[in-house]
Amino acid sequence: MITNATAMRPEVDVMGNLPFWFAFLLLGFFAFAYAYAKGYEGGHGVLEGVRFGVLAALIVNGFGIIWFHVQFLITGSLAGAMVIHTVVALSIYGAIYRPLQAASALRTAV
C-alpha cells in the first residue's frame, strides 16, 4: 500500500534541513516587508514590474519552494530548478503587467 509517508522525507532528515528552510523563510519575510514598504516608485513600468516580480519570487521561494525540498523527497537540483523558474516567471509576469485603463483614470482623478 502506498501512503503519503512514502513521498515525504524521514523525520530525522526534515529536522536536519530545518535550519536551511529557516534561512530562506527569513529571506522571504524580509522580501515581503521590503515589497510592502517600497511599493511603486513611479519609475519605468517594466523595471518596476521586474523588481516586484523578483521580490514576489523571493517570497514564494522563501515560504514555499524551499519547504518542498525540506519536507518532500525531491532533489536539490529539482528544488533549484523550481526556484529559478519562479524568479524568471514572476519577473516576466511583473514586466508585462498593465493596469486597467479605468484603474489608471481613477488614480489620476484622486
Order of alpha helices (4+ residues) and beta strands (2+ residues): alpha-alpha-alpha-alpha-alpha
